[in-house]
Amino acid sequence: MAKIIRIVTHRNFLLPLAIVLGLTVGNIGTWIKHLTIPALAIVMVISMTQVSVREFASVKKVIIPTLYTLLFNFLIFSIFMLVMVYFLIDDKMLQTGFVVLATAPPGVAIAPFAYITGADEKFSIFGMVGAYIASLILIPLCSLIFIGREFVNFGQLILIFAELIVAPMIIAQILVKFRMEKYIIRWRGAIVNWGLFIVIFAVIYLNKSVIFKDFKSLGIISLISLITISLMWALTALLLKRAKIQDKLRKSFILAAVIKNSGFSAAAALSLFGEKASLPSAIFSVFLIIFLILISIKKDRKSERKGF
């Protein structure tokens, strides 16, 4: 029984299963989308039990991770992706979809995968939270620059911020105050893995028809997504290793450079610009999930090489 539990709670079993089921399961309706926010919120609660709210009072602890996360996640990532989009895509709606994706906030998966990969959890969480706060200004600003009008409902952004950052932080601190986190530690990995399973399955399932609808666009978007993720991953790791950045911090930087909240950008593009504009975020989600699976497997192999 213990062996079965280990298998059905292991990320290298659950994450590929989520992709396969998302692509093959029949019509079950769209109710699954309502589970994604609660699932991510639970994952965030578990992750944030490792950080004390008092630590956010330190400007240095918050500002430095935030600036690095913004540098990698907003600036370098966006420039890298949008340059390829400029040369490879002339469809206006697909271009708009990529702009929405490029200017999306970092993905909340940064927190659990900082734990999974052995990155600096506190640095990653501080940077992610700070970047989300900054995104309240950056997203409307970038929309005006690249598209010409605001493409994200500001109230929606505030709500997501409250659900995925503020509420989990409060709940996590309540658990810490009453010393409940010690009862969570044993099942921490299983809870994180099942939370990510729900999110990944939902993203793939809900975008299944879009993914298989336009094969020409699918090919170009896949190419851009694959190049962006793989080169951002490889070049960031190489440059930071040569710069002799500490191993844990290097992993945090790589996560910040690659993980976007593609679920958020897909929903925003779909509601404001239509199905075609949401395609870049949907396809990017698939390749991002593959990336997360790969770094999980590499971590488990305990390679002698440092980094991802």
C-alpha positions in Angstrom: 0.0 0.0 0.0 2.8 2.4 0.9 4.4 1.8 -2.5 1.1 2.5 -4.3 0.7 5.8 -2.4 4.3 6.8 -3.3 3.5 6.2 -7.0 0.1 8.0 -7.1 1.5 11.0 -5.3 4.8 11.2 -7.3 5.1 14.2 -9.6 6.8 12.2 -12.4 3.7 10.0 -12.5 1.1 12.7 -12.0 2.3 15.4 -14.3 2.6 13.3 -17.5 -0.7 11.7 -16.6 -2.3 15.1 -16.4 -1.2 15.9 -20.0 -2.4 12.5 -21.4 -5.8 12.7 -19.7 -6.2 16.4 -20.7 -5.7 15.4 -24.3 -7.7 12.2 -24.4 -10.5 12.4 -21.9 -14.0 12.9 -23.3 -16.4 15.8 -22.8 -16.8 16.4 -19.1 -17.9 20.0 -19.3 -16.1 23.2 -18.2 -16.7 22.8 -14.5 -13.0 21.7 -14.0 -11.9 25.3 -14.6 -13.5 26.3 -11.3 -11.0 24.0 -9.5 -7.9 25.6 -10.8 -7.8 28.7 -8.5 -8.6 26.7 -5.3 -6.0 24.1 -6.3 -3.3 26.7 -6.9 -4.3 28.5 -3.7 -3.8 25.3 -1.7 -0.4 24.8 -3.3 0.5 28.4 -2.4 -0.6 27.9 1.2 1.6 24.9 1.5 4.5 26.7 0.0 4.1 29.9 2.1 4.2 28.0 5.4 8.0 28.2 4.8 8.0 32.0 4.9 7.2 34.2 7.9 5.1 37.3 7.1 7.6 39.3 9.3 10.2 38.7 6.6 8.2 40.8 4.2 8.9 43.8 6.4 12.5 43.7 5.3 12.8 45.9 2.2 16.1 44.2 1.2 14.6 40.7 1.3 11.6 41.8 -0.9 13.0 44.4 -3.2 16.1 42.5 -4.5 14.2 39.2 -5.4 11.4 41.4 -6.9 13.8 43.3 -9.2 15.6 40.1 -10.3 12.2 38.4 -11.0 11.0 41.4 -13.0 14.3 41.5 -14.9 14.1 37.8 -16.0 10.3 37.3 -16.2 9.1 40.6 -17.7 12.0 42.2 -19.5 14.3 39.4 -20.8 11.6 36.9 -21.4 9.3 39.4 -23.2 12.0 40.8 -25.4 13.2 37.3 -26.3 9.7 36.1 -27.2 8.4 39.2 -29.0 11.4 39.6 -31.2 10.7 36.1 -32.6 7.0 36.9 -32.9 7.9 40.1 -34.9 9.8 38.1 -37.5 7.7 34.9 -37.7 4.0 35.9 -37.2 2.0 38.5 -39.2 -1.4 37.5 -37.9 -2.6 40.4 -35.8 -4.6 38.3 -33.3 -1.8 35.9 -32.7 0.6 38.8 -32.2 -1.8 40.2 -29.6 -2.0 36.8 -27.9 1.7 36.7 -27.6 1.8 40.2 -26.2 -0.7 39.2 -23.5 1.4 36.1 -22.7 4.7 38.1 -22.7 3.4 40.7 -20.3 1.6 38.2 -18.0 2.8 38.0 -14.3 5.1 35.1 -13.3 3.4 31.8 -12.7 2.5 30.7 -9.2 4.1 27.3 -10.0 7.4 29.1 -9.2 6.7 28.6 -5.5 6.1 24.8 -5.5 8.8 24.1 -8.1 11.3 26.1 -6.0 10.7 23.4 -3.4 10.7 20.6 -5.9 14.0 21.6 -7.5 15.9 22.7 -4.4 15.9 26.4 -5.3 15.9 29.2 -2.8 12.2 29.0 -1.7 12.1 32.3 0.1 13.9 34.2 -2.6 11.4 32.7 -5.2 8.3 33.5 -3.2 9.5 37.0 -2.3 10.3 37.7 -6.0 7.0 36.2 -7.2 4.8 38.2 -4.7 6.7 41.4 -5.5 6.3 40.8 -9.3 2.6 40.3 -8.9 2.3 43.6 -7.1 4.4 45.3 -9.8 2.2 43.7 -12.5 -0.8 45.7 -11.3 1.0 48.7 -12.9 3.1 46.9 -15.6 0.3 45.0 -17.3 -1.9 48.0 -18.1 1.2 50.0 -19.1 2.5 47.3 -21.4 -1.0 47.0 -23.0 -1.0 50.7 -23.9 2.5 50.4 -25.4 2.1 47.2 -27.4 -1.6 47.0 -28.2 -2.9 50.5 -27.6 -5.6 49.8 -25.1 -6.0 48.1 -21.7 -6.5 44.4 -22.3 -6.7 43.2 -18.7 -9.6 43.9 -16.3 -7.9 45.6 -13.4 -10.5 44.2 -11.0 -9.8 40.7 -12.2 -6.1 41.2 -11.6 -6.8 42.4 -8.0 -9.1 39.4 -7.4 -6.5 36.9 -8.7 -3.8 38.6 -6.6 -6.1 38.3 -3.5 -6.9 34.6 -4.2 -3.5 33.4 -5.0 -1.2 35.6 -2.9 -3.0 37.5 -0.1 -5.4 34.8 1.1 -2.8 31.9 1.0 -0.3 34.1 2.9 -2.8 34.8 5.6 -3.9 31.2 5.9 -0.3 30.0 5.9 0.6 32.4 8.7 -2.3 31.2 10.8 -1.1 27.6 10.4 2.4 28.7 11.4 1.2 30.6 14.4 -0.6 27.5 15.7 2.3 25.3 14.7 0.2 23.3 12.3 2.9 23.3 9.6 4.6 20.4 11.2 1.6 18.2 10.4 1.7 19.3 6.8 5.4 18.6 6.1 4.8 14.9 5.8 2.2 15.3 3.0 3.7 18.5 1.5 5.0 16.9 -1.6 1.8 14.9 -2.3 -0.4 18.0 -1.8 1.7 20.1 -4.1 1.8 17.4 -6.8 -1.9 16.8 -6.8 -2.6 20.5 -6.8 -0.4 20.9 -9.9 -2.1 17.8 -11.5 -5.5 19.5 -11.3 -4.2 22.7 -12.8 -2.3 21.0 -15.6 -5.2 18.7 -16.5 -7.6 21.6 -16.6 -5.3 23.8 -18.8 -4.8 21.0 -21.3 -8.4 19.8 -21.3 -10.0 23.2 -21.7 -7.7 24.1 -24.6 -7.7 20.7 -26.3 -10.0 21.8 -29.2 -8.0 25.0 -29.7 -4.7 23.1 -29.8 -5.9 20.7 -32.5 -7.8 23.2 -34.6 -5.2 25.2 -36.6 -2.2 23.1 -37.4 -0.3 25.8 -39.2 -0.6 28.3 -36.3 0.1 25.4 -34.0 3.4 24.7 -35.6 4.6 28.3 -35.5 3.4 28.9 -31.9 5.0 25.6 -30.8 8.3 26.6 -32.4 8.3 30.0 -30.6 7.3 28.4 -27.3 9.9 25.7 -27.5 12.7 28.0 -28.5 11.7 30.6 -25.8 11.6 28.0 -23.0 14.6 25.9 -23.9 16.9 28.8 -24.7 15.9 30.9 -21.7 16.4 27.8 -19.6 19.8 26.9 -21.1 21.3 30.4 -21.5 20.2 31.5 -18.1 21.7 28.4 -16.5 24.9 28.8 -18.4 25.5 32.5 -17.8 24.6 32.3 -14.1 26.9 29.2 -13.7 29.8 31.1 -15.3 29.0 34.1 -13.1 29.4 31.6 -10.2 26.0 32.4 -8.7 25.0 30.2 -5.8 23.3 27.0 -6.9 20.0 27.6 -5.1 19.8 31.2 -6.4 20.6 30.1 -9.9 17.7 27.7 -9.8 15.4 30.5 -8.6 16.5 32.8 -11.4 15.9 30.0 -14.0 12.4 29.5 -12.7 11.7 33.2 -12.8 13.1 33.3 -16.4 10.8 30.6 -17.7 7.6 30.3 -15.7 4.7 32.6 -16.9 1.1 32.6 -15.6 -0.1 31.3 -19.0 -3.4 30.3 -17.5 -4.1 33.9 -16.6 -3.0 35.2 -20.0 -5.1 32.5 -21.8 -8.2 33.6 -19.9 -7.5 37.3 -20.4 -6.9 36.9 -24.2 -9.9 34.6 -24.6 -12.3 37.0 -22.9 -11.0 40.2 -24.5 -9.8 39.2 -28.0 -11.3 35.8 -28.7 -10.3 32.2 -29.2 -7.4 32.7 -31.6 -5.7 35.2 -29.3 -5.7 32.6 -26.5 -3.9 30.1 -28.6 -0.3 31.2 -27.8 -0.9 30.9 -24.1 -2.6 27.5 -24.5 0.3 26.1 -26.5 2.9 27.7 -24.3 1.2 26.0 -21.3 1.9 22.5 -22.9 5.6 23.2 -23.4 5.9 24.8 -19.9 4.4 21.7 -18.4 6.9 19.5 -20.3 9.7 21.8 -19.0 8.5 21.4 -15.4 8.3 17.6 -15.8 11.9 17.5 -17.2 13.4 19.6 -14.3 11.5 17.3 -11.9 13.0 14.2 -13.4 16.4 15.7 -13.5 16.2 16.6 -9.9 15.2 13.0 -9.0 18.1 11.6 -10.9 20.4 13.5 -8.6 22.8 14.3 -11.4 26.4 15.2 -10.4 26.1 18.3 -12.4 24.9 21.4 -10.6 21.9 23.4 -11.8 18.9 22.1 -13.8 
